[in-house]
Amino acid sequence: MNELRNKIFFTIFCILTSALLVFLISFNVQNYEDQREIIRKSINFNGVVTRNAPNEQLNRNIRFIDASIITIRLDKNDNILEIINHSNEEIDVDKISEMAISILTDKDLKREYIGSLYFEQYSYSYHPGNRLVLINNSIAQRNIKEVLKNTIFFFLILEIIFILISKLISRWISKPVEDAFSKQKDFIADASHELKTPLAVITASAEALEKSPKEKKWLINIKNESERMNNLIIDLLDLAKMEKGNLEMSYGNLSKVVELSSLTFEGIAYEKNIGFDYHIGDNINLKMNENAIKQVMEILLDNAIKHSKEKGKVEVNLIETNVIELSVSNLGEAIPKGEEEKIFERFYRVDKARNRNDNRYGLGLAIAKNIVSLHNGIIKAYSKNGKTTFQIVFKKKH
């Protein structure tokens, strides 16, 4: 289970991290390209030259507040005639001259060069026999490095948050699986326990029968416990069948199914001095598996009668509104508070001693819940004022 949770955590974390990296890298690339575009426009600005002036005199009065731009006038042979500073910062003329000569004598001299803004100090624009425009990349460098630094910090903070989020989500996703594994373990343990008890009785009775062949009570024990095992196996097979969801369904008269089941158990209730009443709407149709619905009714009615107090009463109601509602109620033992959902779990029994005497294993309500779910319904149970009700709601398909 830990391995599954770790895989889920790693998958979620990688997805979140990948998405974040794509976003942050894209953001930095866009910022870098924006800075390159600013530099490109700066070194090619049209205001450097006074177009209408004689001999295209350079305009020395242009100043840039947010950039350090230098124009180097050249003669026809690309010799330096003049260095014009277009920023308010002082410049080292000798250093600029050396840089200009280095650029002009470079074999790879280009008309425009913008190097890596992370490492290159200057970019330039070259106009043969006219001028060389230099721009200091330091402002752009500070900008992109600051953005990169903030991006890394932001990335680390979000990674910590992603770790926490991934852990929470992985726990949330794996919780149903853990519950399923836990229930499976409980199921195996409970089934083993239920089978172990009759097997032990059968074995002991068989050994006793060998010693005392005339004692028929050992045969009776073997027969009773064999029946118990057979009932348990039948219930387990029914439960497995319902959980697979292999039920053939067709539209049928639910009112008739409920009425016939009620009539069958009315006699049983009478024998136990328990009142029985039913109110069933006419011709209520449902897409269903008739045998499965009968099984649900048998489970609920048997449960209601066995848990009714003496001279109690069992009620069956079936009505149709915007949904179909079926309920079975009895006066008697209340469901312990907080256990309304647990009673539908496999092998769950409120009174283990009594259930064993009644030859019951706690599988009936689990089977009923699965059948109801396969019919697109919901079943719930509750106790109020001494009355316990099992309510089923079927959604009508239009």
C-alpha positions as CSV (number, residue, x, y, z in Angstrom):
1,M,0.0,0.0,0.0
2,N,2.9,2.4,0.8
3,E,4.3,1.6,-2.6
4,L,1.0,2.5,-4.3
5,R,0.8,5.8,-2.3
6,N,4.4,6.6,-3.2
7,K,3.7,6.1,-6.9
8,I,0.6,8.3,-6.8
9,F,2.6,11.0,-4.9
10,F,5.5,10.8,-7.4
11,T,3.1,11.0,-10.3
12,I,1.2,14.0,-9.0
13,F,4.3,15.8,-7.9
14,C,5.9,15.3,-11.3
15,I,2.8,16.6,-13.1
16,L,2.7,19.7,-11.0
17,T,6.4,20.3,-11.2
18,S,6.4,19.8,-15.0
19,A,3.5,22.3,-15.4
20,L,5.3,24.8,-13.1
21,L,8.6,24.4,-15.0
22,V,6.9,24.9,-18.4
23,F,5.2,28.1,-17.1
24,L,8.3,29.5,-15.4
25,I,10.6,28.7,-18.3
26,S,8.1,30.2,-20.7
27,F,7.9,33.3,-18.5
28,N,11.7,33.7,-18.4
29,V,12.1,33.1,-22.1
30,Q,9.4,35.7,-22.8
31,N,11.1,38.2,-20.5
32,Y,14.4,37.6,-22.2
33,E,13.0,38.1,-25.6
34,D,11.3,41.3,-24.5
35,Q,14.6,42.6,-23.2
36,R,16.3,41.7,-26.5
37,E,13.6,43.5,-28.4
38,I,14.1,46.6,-26.3
39,I,17.8,46.5,-27.0
40,R,17.2,46.0,-30.7
41,K,14.9,49.0,-30.9
42,S,17.4,51.1,-28.8
43,I,20.4,50.5,-31.1
44,N,18.3,51.1,-34.2
45,F,16.5,54.2,-33.1
46,N,15.8,56.7,-35.9
47,G,16.4,59.8,-33.8
48,V,20.2,59.4,-33.9
49,V,20.4,61.0,-37.3
50,T,18.8,64.3,-38.2
51,R,17.6,63.3,-41.6
52,N,16.9,66.8,-42.9
53,A,20.2,68.3,-41.8
54,P,23.0,68.7,-44.3
55,N,25.3,65.7,-44.6
56,E,23.1,63.9,-42.1
57,Q,24.6,65.4,-39.0
58,L,24.2,63.3,-35.8
59,N,21.9,64.6,-33.1
60,R,24.0,64.9,-30.0
61,N,21.2,66.1,-27.8
62,I,19.3,62.8,-27.6
63,R,19.4,61.3,-24.1
64,F,18.2,57.9,-22.8
65,I,17.2,57.7,-19.1
66,D,16.8,54.0,-19.0
67,A,19.6,52.9,-21.3
68,S,23.3,53.6,-21.8
69,I,23.7,54.2,-25.5
70,I,26.8,55.4,-27.3
71,T,27.1,56.5,-30.9
72,I,30.5,56.3,-32.6
73,R,30.9,58.4,-35.8
74,L,32.9,56.7,-38.5
75,D,34.5,58.0,-41.7
76,K,34.2,56.1,-45.0
77,N,37.1,53.8,-43.9
78,D,35.5,53.1,-40.6
79,N,37.9,55.2,-38.6
80,I,36.6,56.7,-35.4
81,L,35.7,60.4,-35.8
82,E,33.7,61.1,-32.7
83,I,32.2,59.3,-29.7
84,I,28.7,60.7,-28.6
85,N,27.3,59.6,-25.2
86,H,23.4,59.5,-25.2
87,S,23.1,58.8,-21.5
88,N,23.6,60.9,-18.4
89,E,26.4,58.6,-17.1
90,E,30.1,59.3,-17.5
91,I,31.9,57.0,-20.0
92,D,35.5,55.9,-20.4
93,V,36.3,57.2,-23.9
94,D,39.5,55.2,-24.2
95,K,37.7,52.0,-23.2
96,I,34.9,52.7,-25.6
97,S,37.4,53.3,-28.4
98,E,39.2,50.1,-27.7
99,M,35.9,48.2,-27.8
100,A,34.8,49.9,-31.0
101,I,38.1,49.1,-32.7
102,S,37.8,45.5,-31.5
103,I,34.4,45.2,-33.0
104,L,35.3,46.9,-36.3
105,T,38.3,44.7,-36.8
106,D,36.4,41.5,-36.0
107,K,36.1,39.1,-39.0
108,D,32.6,38.2,-37.9
109,L,31.4,41.8,-37.9
110,K,27.7,41.9,-38.3
111,R,25.2,44.7,-39.1
112,E,23.5,44.0,-35.7
113,Y,24.7,41.9,-32.8
114,I,22.9,41.1,-29.6
115,G,24.7,38.5,-27.7
116,S,23.7,36.6,-24.6
117,L,22.2,39.1,-22.2
118,Y,23.3,36.9,-19.3
119,F,27.0,37.3,-20.1
120,E,27.7,39.9,-22.9
121,Q,28.3,43.4,-21.7
122,Y,27.5,45.3,-24.9
123,S,25.4,44.9,-28.0
124,Y,25.8,47.0,-31.2
125,S,24.4,48.1,-34.5
126,Y,26.8,48.8,-37.3
127,H,26.3,51.2,-40.3
128,P,29.4,50.9,-42.6
129,G,31.1,54.2,-43.2
130,N,28.7,56.1,-40.9
131,R,28.3,55.0,-37.3
132,L,28.6,52.3,-34.7
133,V,25.9,52.3,-32.0
134,L,26.8,50.5,-28.7
135,I,24.4,49.8,-25.9
136,N,25.3,48.6,-22.4
137,N,23.4,45.4,-21.5
138,S,23.8,45.9,-17.8
139,I,20.2,47.1,-17.2
140,A,18.8,44.2,-19.2
141,Q,21.1,41.9,-17.4
142,R,19.9,43.1,-14.0
143,N,16.3,42.7,-15.1
144,I,16.5,39.1,-16.4
145,K,18.8,38.0,-13.6
146,E,16.4,39.5,-11.0
147,V,13.5,37.7,-12.7
148,L,15.5,34.5,-12.8
149,K,16.4,34.8,-9.1
150,N,12.7,35.5,-8.2
151,T,11.6,32.6,-10.4
152,I,14.0,30.2,-8.6
153,F,12.8,31.4,-5.2
154,F,9.2,31.1,-6.4
155,F,9.9,27.6,-7.8
156,L,11.3,26.4,-4.5
157,I,8.4,27.7,-2.4
158,L,5.9,26.1,-4.8
159,E,7.8,22.9,-4.8
160,I,7.3,22.7,-1.0
161,I,3.6,23.5,-1.4
162,F,3.4,20.8,-4.2
163,I,5.0,18.2,-1.9
164,L,2.3,18.9,0.7
165,I,-0.5,19.0,-1.9
166,S,0.8,15.7,-3.5
167,K,0.9,14.0,-0.1
168,L,-2.7,15.1,0.6
169,I,-4.0,14.1,-2.8
170,S,-2.1,10.7,-2.8
171,R,-3.7,10.0,0.6
172,W,-7.1,11.0,-0.6
173,I,-6.8,8.9,-3.8
174,S,-5.3,5.8,-2.0
175,K,-7.9,6.0,0.8
176,P,-10.6,4.0,-1.1
177,V,-8.0,1.5,-2.1
178,E,-6.7,1.1,1.4
179,D,-10.3,0.8,2.7
180,A,-10.9,-1.9,0.0
181,F,-7.8,-3.8,1.0
182,S,-8.8,-3.5,4.7
183,K,-12.3,-4.7,4.0
184,Q,-10.9,-7.6,1.9
185,K,-8.6,-8.6,4.8
186,D,-11.5,-8.4,7.2
187,F,-13.7,-10.3,4.8
188,I,-11.1,-13.1,4.5
189,A,-10.6,-13.2,8.3
190,D,-14.4,-13.2,9.0
191,A,-15.1,-15.8,6.3
192,S,-12.3,-18.0,7.6
193,H,-13.6,-17.6,11.2
194,E,-17.2,-18.5,10.1
195,L,-16.0,-21.5,8.2
196,K,-13.5,-22.5,11.0
197,T,-16.3,-22.9,13.6
198,P,-18.5,-25.4,11.8
199,L,-15.5,-27.2,10.5
200,A,-14.3,-27.6,14.1
201,V,-17.7,-28.9,15.2
202,I,-17.9,-31.3,12.3
203,T,-14.4,-32.6,13.0
204,A,-15.0,-33.0,16.7
205,S,-18.4,-34.7,16.1
206,A,-16.9,-37.1,13.5
207,E,-14.2,-38.1,16.0
208,A,-16.8,-38.6,18.7
209,L,-19.0,-40.6,16.3
210,E,-16.1,-43.0,15.8
211,K,-15.9,-43.6,19.5
212,S,-19.6,-43.7,20.0
213,P,-21.3,-44.9,16.8
214,K,-24.7,-45.2,18.5
215,E,-24.8,-41.5,19.5
216,K,-27.0,-39.8,16.9
217,K,-26.4,-36.4,18.3
218,W,-23.0,-36.3,16.6
219,L,-24.7,-36.9,13.2
220,I,-27.2,-34.1,14.0
221,N,-24.3,-31.7,14.8
222,I,-22.5,-32.7,11.6
223,K,-25.7,-32.1,9.6
224,N,-26.5,-28.7,11.2
225,E,-23.0,-27.4,10.8
226,S,-22.8,-28.6,7.2
227,E,-26.0,-26.7,6.5
228,R,-24.5,-23.6,8.1
229,M,-21.5,-23.9,5.9
230,N,-23.7,-24.5,2.9
231,N,-25.7,-21.3,3.7
232,L,-22.6,-19.3,4.1
233,I,-21.2,-20.5,0.8
234,I,-24.5,-19.7,-0.9
235,D,-24.5,-16.2,0.6
236,L,-20.9,-15.6,-0.5
237,L,-21.7,-16.7,-4.0
238,D,-24.7,-14.4,-4.1
239,L,-22.6,-11.5,-2.9
240,A,-19.9,-12.2,-5.5
241,K,-22.5,-12.4,-8.2
242,M,-24.0,-9.1,-7.2
243,E,-20.6,-7.4,-6.9
244,K,-19.8,-8.5,-10.5
245,G,-23.0,-6.7,-11.6
246,N,-24.2,-9.5,-13.9
247,L,-27.9,-9.0,-13.7
248,E,-30.4,-9.2,-16.6
249,M,-33.0,-6.6,-16.2
250,S,-36.4,-5.8,-17.9
251,Y,-39.3,-3.6,-17.0
252,G,-41.7,-5.3,-14.6
253,N,-44.4,-4.7,-12.1
254,L,-42.6,-3.8,-8.8
255,S,-45.9,-3.5,-7.0
256,K,-46.7,-7.2,-7.7
257,V,-43.3,-8.3,-6.5
258,V,-43.5,-6.4,-3.3
259,E,-47.0,-7.6,-2.6
260,L,-46.2,-11.3,-3.2
261,S,-43.2,-11.0,-0.9
262,S,-45.3,-9.3,1.8
263,L,-48.0,-12.0,1.6
264,T,-45.3,-14.7,2.0
265,F,-44.0,-13.1,5.2
266,E,-47.3,-12.1,6.6
267,G,-48.0,-15.7,7.8
268,I,-44.5,-15.9,9.4
269,A,-45.2,-12.6,11.3
270,Y,-48.6,-13.9,12.4
271,E,-47.0,-17.1,13.9
272,K,-44.6,-14.9,15.9
273,N,-47.5,-12.7,17.1
274,I,-46.2,-9.7,15.1
275,G,-48.5,-7.4,13.3
276,F,-48.1,-6.9,9.6
277,D,-49.4,-4.1,7.4
278,Y,-48.6,-2.9,3.9
279,H,-49.5,0.0,1.6
280,I,-48.5,-0.7,-1.9
281,G,-49.1,1.7,-4.8
282,D,-50.7,0.1,-7.9
283,N,-48.8,-0.7,-11.1
284,I,-45.5,0.8,-10.2
285,N,-43.1,-0.3,-12.9
286,L,-39.3,-0.6,-12.6
287,K,-36.5,-1.9,-14.8
288,M,-35.3,-4.7,-12.6
289,N,-34.3,-8.2,-12.1
290,E,-37.3,-9.7,-10.4
291,N,-35.5,-12.5,-8.6
292,A,-33.0,-10.0,-7.2
293,I,-35.8,-7.7,-6.0
294,K,-37.5,-10.6,-4.3
295,Q,-34.2,-11.5,-2.6
296,V,-34.0,-7.9,-1.2
297,M,-37.6,-8.1,0.1
298,E,-36.9,-11.5,1.7
299,I,-33.7,-10.1,3.4
300,L,-35.5,-6.9,4.7
301,L,-38.7,-8.7,5.8
302,D,-36.8,-11.5,7.5
303,N,-34.6,-8.9,9.2
304,A,-37.6,-6.8,10.3
305,I,-39.5,-9.8,11.8
306,K,-36.5,-11.2,13.6
307,H,-35.7,-7.8,15.2
308,S,-39.3,-7.0,16.1
309,K,-40.4,-7.0,19.7
310,E,-43.3,-9.3,20.8
311,K,-46.6,-7.9,19.6
312,G,-44.7,-5.5,17.5
313,K,-45.5,-4.5,14.0
314,V,-43.9,-4.6,10.5
315,E,-44.9,-2.2,7.8
316,V,-44.2,-2.2,4.1
317,N,-44.8,0.9,2.0
318,L,-44.3,1.4,-1.8
319,I,-45.1,4.8,-3.3
320,E,-44.2,6.5,-6.6
321,T,-43.6,10.3,-6.9
322,N,-40.7,11.7,-8.9
323,V,-38.8,8.6,-7.5
324,I,-39.9,5.2,-6.4
325,E,-39.7,4.7,-2.6
326,L,-39.8,1.4,-0.9
327,S,-39.6,1.1,2.9
328,V,-39.8,-1.7,5.4
329,S,-40.2,-0.7,9.1
330,N,-40.5,-2.6,12.4
331,L,-41.1,-1.8,16.1
332,G,-38.3,-3.4,18.1
333,E,-34.5,-3.3,18.3
334,A,-33.0,0.0,17.3
335,I,-29.9,0.3,15.2
336,P,-27.1,1.6,17.5
337,K,-26.3,5.3,16.8
338,G,-23.4,5.7,14.4
339,E,-23.8,2.2,13.0
340,E,-26.4,3.0,10.3
341,E,-23.9,2.6,7.5
342,K,-21.9,-0.2,9.1
343,I,-24.8,-2.6,9.1
344,F,-24.5,-2.9,5.3
345,E,-20.8,-4.1,5.6
346,R,-20.1,-7.8,5.0
347,F,-20.1,-9.9,8.1
348,Y,-21.1,-7.0,10.3
349,R,-23.4,-8.1,13.2
350,V,-24.7,-6.0,16.0
351,D,-25.4,-9.0,18.3
352,K,-23.0,-11.7,17.3
353,A,-24.3,-14.3,19.8
354,R,-27.9,-14.0,18.6
355,N,-26.9,-13.9,14.9
356,R,-25.1,-17.2,15.3
357,N,-28.0,-18.8,17.0
358,D,-30.2,-17.6,14.2
359,N,-27.8,-19.2,11.7
360,R,-27.0,-15.7,10.2
361,Y,-23.7,-14.4,9.0
362,G,-24.2,-10.7,8.4
363,L,-24.2,-11.0,4.6
364,G,-27.8,-10.3,3.9
365,L,-27.8,-6.5,4.1
366,A,-24.5,-6.4,2.1
367,I,-26.2,-8.5,-0.6
368,A,-29.3,-6.2,-0.5
369,K,-27.2,-3.1,-0.8
370,N,-25.4,-4.5,-3.9
371,I,-28.7,-5.4,-5.5
372,V,-30.2,-2.0,-4.9
373,S,-27.0,-0.3,-6.3
374,L,-27.3,-2.4,-9.4
375,H,-30.8,-1.1,-9.8
376,N,-29.6,2.5,-9.6
377,G,-31.0,2.9,-6.1
378,I,-29.9,3.9,-2.7
379,I,-30.6,2.1,0.6
380,K,-30.3,3.5,4.0
381,A,-31.4,2.6,7.6
382,Y,-32.3,4.6,10.6
383,S,-34.1,4.2,14.0
384,K,-36.4,6.8,15.5
385,N,-38.8,6.6,18.4
386,G,-38.5,2.9,18.7
387,K,-39.1,2.4,15.0
388,T,-36.4,1.1,12.6
389,T,-36.8,1.7,8.9
390,F,-35.0,0.5,5.9
391,Q,-35.6,2.9,3.0
392,I,-34.9,2.3,-0.7
393,V,-35.1,5.0,-3.3
394,F,-35.1,4.0,-7.0
395,K,-34.5,6.7,-9.6
396,K,-36.9,6.4,-12.5
397,K,-35.4,6.3,-16.0
398,H,-37.1,8.4,-18.6
